[in-house]
Amino acid sequence: MNRSLLLFISFFIFAHAYAQKVTINGQAKAYAEKDISVWMYNDLISNVQTEITSSPIDSAGNFSLEFINKEINYLLIKTGNYVSNMYVEPGYNYDIIVMPPDSVNYQNPNIEHDIAIQIKLNSKTEINALTMDYEKRFDYFISMDYPDFVKRTPQAKLDSFKVVINNFYSTVDKPYFKNYITYSIAAMEEKTKKSEKKLFAEYIQNKPLLYHHMEYMQFFNTFYKQKLQTFSKEKEGAPLAFNINNKGSYSGTMDVLKRDKYLQNDTIRELVLIKGLYECYYDGSFDRNGIKAILTQIVEQSKIEEHRQIAKNCLSSFSKLQRGTMAPFFELPDKNGLTHSLDELRNKKYVYIMFFDPKSEQSLQQLKVIPSLKKEYGERIHFVSISSDKSNADLKNFTAKYPKYDWTFLYDNSNGNLKKSYEIISLPTYFLIGPDGKFIQVPADSPESNIERLFFELTKPKEKKHGIGNKQNN
């Protein structure tokens, strides 16, 4: 046989032995005629997610999702703002039921909510069946030995449980599941009096880094939580702040972190550095420019592909919307179908934008405050309210109910692109943009808060400056 053909066939067999189709058939009657999608985490530090596939739900509530998967994965199933989760194995067909949302408690339509799913389990050795079975046994163990956990002295009982549970599942040949057991117990031990030294020796030192294993990464992230902040306050870690804030130095920061007894391994140290920089970007512990500089160096210099990707994800997740940066351009229609652009709206004026949901009580409460602000500052500030309505008819009906709202109302027909550009997570959200198109406050204060103080500072008459020898008129 031709050698090239033989290599091709070998590669084809090898690839398809690992990458296999997964099918999820299901019912979601409460979400009929909506879309359902599958998402996976790119990594478990930045928690950036990627959509894998999607499908419409028919009028009877049925759907079918298909995608290729090469290993056991933890995935998210999303229907609008409702999110469920499950594991999948390559080559498996799943039948699930997506439960309806909670109809008793208030559900904010602008944030994601967890909902339950039911999985039809055809095999006792499938990963969802195994984890559910284990969790029942673990919960029973906790309930029986609860007094010891309250006293934070359960170590002897945990040791016995580990032996019993590992013997019980000894015939299961699934490394992912074995690690699920190991690191769910590790997480429990971390909450007891077990020392850092023992936890490190048993669960991290000389162990493989399981980048895509949910239980492992949850334990890892907890063990090294705020490591950069705490170590920088110790004598040996004191140079850390200078290397991040002043030098933005990847190599310098790695050298300082090596002084920590739990960061002797180069790979672990680099991953902890990425995780720590991601944490510090949001809590303000270190200079953001220094953080971004080091993450950029990791992307360029790291020898580990997973680390390069996580660093990229961290950088991409950081907000691009900062004071002094240009606001994303948009063109949106009003209730009459006339289009208005940001460039037109900011012509010689500041622009105060409110993204709102006409069905949200909080949005309606904030809208009530704008008439008084417009009366006071309308000559210098253009007030713009962008509704989540999907048509000019909806917006027309809304404005007809509130005839005194005489400023610019637009509706978002961008299919979510505008919300993505403005990184909007919940409604209402506000932005203040200058006549030059740059952000002045992002996100801005609400009408009810301190925004009027800023309006006053921006619009008050400028004092005349007089040169030497000039006299000020009395």
C-alpha positions in Angstrom: 0.0 0.0 0.0 1.2 3.5 -0.8 2.9 4.9 2.4 1.2 8.3 2.2 -2.2 6.6 1.9 -1.4 4.4 4.9 -0.4 7.5 6.9 -3.6 9.3 5.9 -5.8 6.2 6.9 -3.9 5.9 10.2 -4.5 9.6 11.0 -8.2 9.4 10.0 -8.7 6.4 12.3 -6.8 8.0 15.1 -8.7 11.3 14.9 -12.1 9.7 14.7 -11.4 7.4 17.5 -11.3 10.4 19.8 -13.5 13.1 18.0 -17.0 11.6 17.9 -20.5 13.0 17.4 -22.6 13.9 20.4 -26.3 14.2 20.0 -28.6 15.9 22.5 -32.3 15.4 21.8 -34.7 17.0 24.1 -37.9 18.7 25.1 -38.2 22.3 26.3 -41.9 23.0 26.1 -41.7 26.2 28.2 -39.3 27.6 25.5 -41.1 26.6 22.4 -40.1 28.4 19.2 -37.0 29.9 20.8 -33.4 29.0 20.2 -31.3 26.6 22.3 -27.5 26.5 22.2 -24.6 24.6 23.6 -21.6 26.5 25.1 -18.3 25.3 26.5 -15.7 27.1 28.6 -12.5 28.1 26.7 -10.7 27.9 30.0 -11.6 27.7 33.7 -9.7 30.8 34.8 -11.1 33.6 32.6 -14.3 31.5 32.1 -14.6 32.8 28.6 -17.3 30.7 26.8 -17.6 29.6 23.2 -20.9 28.7 21.4 -20.6 25.2 20.0 -23.9 24.8 18.2 -27.5 25.9 18.3 -30.9 24.8 17.2 -34.5 26.1 17.1 -37.0 24.6 19.4 -40.2 23.7 17.5 -43.7 24.6 18.4 -44.1 21.3 20.4 -40.9 22.0 22.4 -38.7 19.5 20.7 -35.1 20.1 19.6 -32.0 18.3 18.5 -28.3 19.4 19.0 -25.3 17.7 17.3 -21.6 18.5 17.6 -18.2 16.8 17.6 -16.5 16.1 20.9 -13.2 14.4 21.6 -13.3 14.1 25.4 -15.5 14.4 28.4 -16.6 18.0 28.7 -18.7 20.1 31.0 -21.1 22.2 28.9 -23.7 24.8 29.3 -27.1 24.7 27.6 -28.7 28.1 27.1 -32.1 29.2 26.2 -32.2 33.0 26.3 -31.1 33.9 29.8 -31.8 30.4 31.2 -28.8 28.2 31.7 -28.4 24.5 32.5 -25.3 22.3 32.6 -24.3 18.7 32.1 -21.4 16.5 31.1 -21.0 14.9 27.7 -19.0 12.0 26.5 -17.8 11.5 22.9 -20.2 9.2 20.9 -23.1 9.4 23.3 -26.7 10.2 22.5 -28.6 12.1 25.2 -32.3 12.6 25.9 -33.0 15.5 28.2 -35.9 17.6 29.4 -35.3 21.3 30.1 -37.4 22.3 33.0 -39.5 25.5 33.0 -38.2 28.6 34.8 -39.1 29.3 38.4 -42.6 30.9 38.3 -42.6 31.7 42.0 -39.6 33.8 42.6 -38.9 37.0 40.6 -36.7 36.4 37.6 -34.7 39.4 36.4 -35.0 39.1 32.5 -31.6 40.9 32.0 -29.4 38.4 33.8 -28.8 34.6 33.5 -30.7 32.2 35.7 -29.9 28.5 36.4 -32.6 26.0 35.5 -32.7 22.3 36.0 -32.6 19.6 33.4 -33.5 15.9 33.5 -31.2 13.5 31.8 -32.4 10.0 30.7 -29.5 7.8 31.7 -29.2 4.6 29.7 -25.8 3.5 31.1 -24.7 3.3 34.8 -21.1 4.0 33.6 -21.9 7.2 31.7 -20.3 10.3 33.3 -23.5 12.0 34.3 -24.8 8.7 35.9 -21.6 8.2 37.8 -21.3 11.8 39.1 -25.0 11.8 40.2 -24.5 8.4 42.0 -21.4 9.7 43.7 -23.0 12.9 44.8 -25.8 11.0 46.5 -23.2 8.9 48.4 -21.2 12.0 49.3 -24.3 13.9 50.5 -25.2 10.9 52.6 -21.7 10.7 54.1 -21.9 14.5 55.0 -25.3 14.2 56.6 -24.2 11.2 58.7 -21.0 12.9 59.9 -22.3 16.5 60.0 -21.3 17.1 63.7 -17.6 16.5 62.8 -17.8 19.0 59.9 -19.4 21.6 62.2 -16.4 21.2 64.6 -14.1 21.2 61.6 -12.6 17.9 62.7 -13.7 15.4 60.0 -10.3 14.3 58.7 -10.4 10.8 60.0 -13.9 10.3 58.6 -12.9 11.8 55.3 -9.9 9.4 55.1 -12.2 6.5 55.6 -14.6 7.8 53.1 -11.9 8.1 50.5 -10.9 4.5 50.9 -14.4 3.2 50.8 -15.5 5.2 47.8 -12.4 4.5 45.7 -12.9 0.7 46.4 -16.6 1.0 45.4 -15.7 2.6 42.1 -12.5 0.6 41.5 -13.9 -1.1 38.4 -14.8 2.1 36.7 -12.2 2.9 34.1 -12.8 6.6 33.6 -9.9 8.9 34.7 -12.1 12.0 34.5 -14.5 10.4 37.0 -11.7 9.3 39.3 -10.4 12.9 39.3 -13.9 14.1 40.0 -13.9 12.1 43.2 -10.4 13.1 44.2 -10.9 16.9 43.8 -14.4 17.0 45.2 -12.9 15.5 48.4 -10.0 17.9 48.1 -12.3 20.8 48.0 -14.0 19.5 51.2 -10.6 19.0 52.9 -9.6 22.6 52.0 -12.6 23.8 54.0 -11.4 21.8 57.1 -8.2 22.2 59.1 -6.0 20.3 56.7 -2.8 22.3 56.2 -1.8 24.0 53.0 1.4 21.9 53.0 -0.6 18.6 53.1 -3.1 19.8 50.5 -0.3 20.8 48.2 1.6 17.6 48.6 -1.5 15.4 48.0 -3.3 17.2 45.3 -1.0 19.6 43.4 2.7 18.7 43.7 3.9 16.3 41.0 0.3 16.0 39.7 -0.8 16.8 36.1 -2.5 20.1 35.5 -6.1 19.3 34.5 -6.9 22.5 32.7 -10.4 21.5 31.5 -11.5 19.5 34.6 -14.1 21.5 36.5 -13.5 19.9 40.0 -9.7 20.1 39.6 -9.7 23.8 38.5 -12.2 24.8 41.2 -9.8 23.4 43.8 -6.7 24.9 42.1 -8.4 28.3 41.9 -9.3 28.2 45.6 -5.9 27.0 46.7 -4.2 29.8 44.9 -6.9 32.5 45.5 -5.4 36.0 45.7 -1.8 34.5 45.8 -0.3 37.6 44.2 -2.0 40.0 46.6 -1.1 38.1 49.7 2.5 37.2 48.7 3.2 40.8 47.7 2.7 41.8 51.3 5.3 39.3 52.6 8.9 40.3 52.9 10.1 37.9 50.1 7.3 39.0 47.8 7.7 42.8 48.3 9.4 43.3 44.8 6.2 41.9 43.2 4.4 45.3 43.0 7.4 47.0 41.4 7.8 44.3 38.7 4.1 44.5 37.8 3.3 48.2 38.3 6.6 49.9 37.2 8.3 47.4 34.9 5.4 45.3 33.6 7.9 42.5 33.5 7.0 38.9 33.0 10.4 37.4 33.8 10.9 39.7 36.8 7.5 38.7 38.3 8.2 35.0 37.7 11.5 35.3 39.5 9.9 36.9 42.5 7.1 34.3 42.6 9.7 31.5 42.6 10.5 32.5 46.2 7.1 31.0 47.3 7.3 27.4 48.4 4.2 26.5 46.5 5.3 28.0 43.3 8.6 26.1 42.6 7.3 24.4 39.5 7.6 26.6 36.4 4.3 25.5 34.9 2.3 26.0 38.0 3.9 29.3 38.7 3.1 30.6 35.3 -0.6 29.5 35.5 -0.9 31.1 39.0 0.6 34.3 37.6 -2.0 34.4 34.8 -4.8 33.6 37.3 -3.5 36.2 39.7 -3.2 38.9 37.1 -6.8 38.3 36.0 -8.0 38.6 39.6 -6.0 41.8 40.2 -7.2 43.5 37.0 -10.6 43.8 38.6 -9.8 44.3 42.2 -7.3 47.1 41.6 -4.4 45.5 43.5 -1.9 46.3 40.7 -1.6 48.7 37.8 -3.8 47.6 34.9 -1.3 48.6 32.2 1.3 46.5 33.9 -1.1 43.5 34.1 -1.9 43.7 30.4 1.8 44.1 29.5 2.7 40.9 31.4 -0.2 38.9 30.0 0.8 40.0 26.5 4.4 38.8 27.2 3.0 35.4 28.3 1.0 35.2 25.0 4.2 35.9 23.1 6.7 33.9 25.2 5.1 31.0 27.0 6.1 27.5 25.9 2.7 26.1 27.0 -0.2 26.4 24.5 -2.9 26.3 27.2 -1.2 29.2 29.0 -0.9 31.3 25.8 -4.6 30.7 25.2 -5.7 31.5 28.7 -3.7 34.7 28.7 -5.4 35.7 25.4 -8.8 35.0 26.9 -8.0 37.2 29.9 -6.8 40.0 27.7 -9.9 39.8 25.4 -12.2 39.7 28.4 -10.9 43.0 29.8 -13.2 45.9 29.0 -12.2 48.0 26.1 -14.6 50.7 27.3 -12.5 53.1 29.3 -12.7 56.8 30.1 -11.0 58.6 27.2 -11.6 55.9 24.6 -13.9 56.3 21.6 -17.5 55.2 22.2 -18.6 52.5 19.7 -20.5 54.0 16.7 -24.1 53.2 16.2 -27.1 54.1 13.9 -30.5 53.3 15.4 -34.1 54.1 14.4 -36.6 56.1 16.4 -40.4 55.3 16.7 -41.0 56.8 13.2 -38.3 54.8 11.5 -35.9 57.7 11.2 -32.2 56.7 11.8 -30.0 58.6 14.2 -26.2 58.1 14.5 -24.0 58.7 17.5 -22.1 61.3 15.4 -25.3 63.2 14.9 -26.4 63.0 18.5 -23.1 64.3 19.9 -22.8 67.3 17.5 -21.5 70.0 19.9 -23.2 68.3 22.8 -22.5 65.7 25.5 -24.6 62.6 25.1 -26.1 60.8 28.1 -27.3 57.4 27.0 -29.6 55.1 28.9 -30.1 51.5 27.7 -33.3 50.4 29.3 -36.0 47.7 29.3 -39.5 49.1 29.1 -40.8 46.2 31.2 -38.3 46.8 34.0 -39.6 48.7 37.1 -36.0 50.0 37.8 -35.8 51.4 34.2 -39.2 53.1 34.5 -38.2 54.6 37.9 -35.0 56.1 36.4 -36.8 57.4 33.4 -39.0 59.5 35.7 -35.9 61.5 36.8 -34.7 62.5 33.3 -37.3 65.3 32.6 -35.9 67.5 35.4 -32.3 66.8 34.3 -33.2 67.7 30.7 -34.9 70.9 31.8 -31.7 72.0 33.6 -29.0 70.7 31.3 -30.8 70.0 27.9 -29.0 72.9 26.1 -25.6 71.2 26.6 -26.5 67.5 27.0 -28.4 65.3 24.6 -30.4 62.8 26.4 -30.9 59.5 24.6 -32.8 56.4 25.8 -32.3 53.2 23.8 -35.0 50.6 24.4 -34.7 46.9 24.2 -37.9 46.9 22.1 -37.6 45.1 18.8 -39.7 47.4 16.6 -40.8 51.0 16.1 -44.4 50.0 16.8 -43.3 48.8 20.3 -41.4 52.0 20.9 -44.3 54.1 19.6 -46.7 52.4 22.0 -44.3 53.0 24.9 -43.7 56.7 24.2 -47.5 57.2 23.7 -47.9 56.1 27.3 -45.4 58.8 28.5 -46.0 61.9 26.4 -43.9 64.1 28.7 -40.8 62.2 27.8 -39.7 64.5 25.1 -36.1 63.5 24.5 -34.6 61.1 22.0 -35.9 57.5 22.1 -34.4 54.8 19.9 -34.8 51.1 19.8 -32.0 48.5 19.4 -32.4 46.6 16.1 -28.8 45.4 16.0 -29.5 41.8 17.0 -27.5 42.1 20.1 -24.4 43.6 18.5 -24.8 47.0 20.2 -25.2 45.4 23.6 -22.0 43.4 22.9 -20.1 46.6 21.7 -21.1 48.4 24.9 -20.5 45.3 27.0 -23.9 45.5 28.6 -24.6 42.9 31.2 -27.9 44.2 32.7 -30.4 46.9 32.2 -30.7 49.8 32.8 -27.1 50.8 32.0 -25.8 54.4 31.4 -22.9 56.0 29.4 -21.8 59.7 29.2 -20.0 60.6 26.0 -18.3 63.9 25.1 -18.8 66.0 22.0 -15.5 64.4 20.7 -17.1 61.0 20.9 -15.0 59.8 23.8 -16.3 58.3 27.0 -16.4 60.7 30.0 -17.9 58.1 32.4 -18.3 54.4 31.6 -20.5 53.1 32.9 -22.1 56.3 34.0 -24.1 57.1 37.1 -27.8 56.7 37.0 -30.2 59.6 36.9 -31.1 59.1 40.6 -27.4 59.0 41.7 -24.6 61.6 41.4 -24.8 62.2 37.7 -26.2 65.7 38.2 -23.0 66.7 40.0 -21.0 65.7 36.9 -23.5 67.4 34.6 -23.1 70.6 36.6 -19.3 70.5 36.4 -19.4 69.9 32.6 -21.9 72.6 31.8 -21.1 75.4 34.2 -19.7 78.6 32.6 -16.0 78.6 32.3 -14.2 81.3 34.3 -12.4 83.8 32.2 -8.6 83.8 32.6 -6.8 87.1 32.6 -3.2 87.5 31.6 -0.7 89.6 33.5 -1.6 93.2 33.4 -5.2 92.5 32.5 -7.9 93.7 34.9 -11.0 91.7 35.8 -14.2 93.7 35.3 -16.2 94.1 38.5 
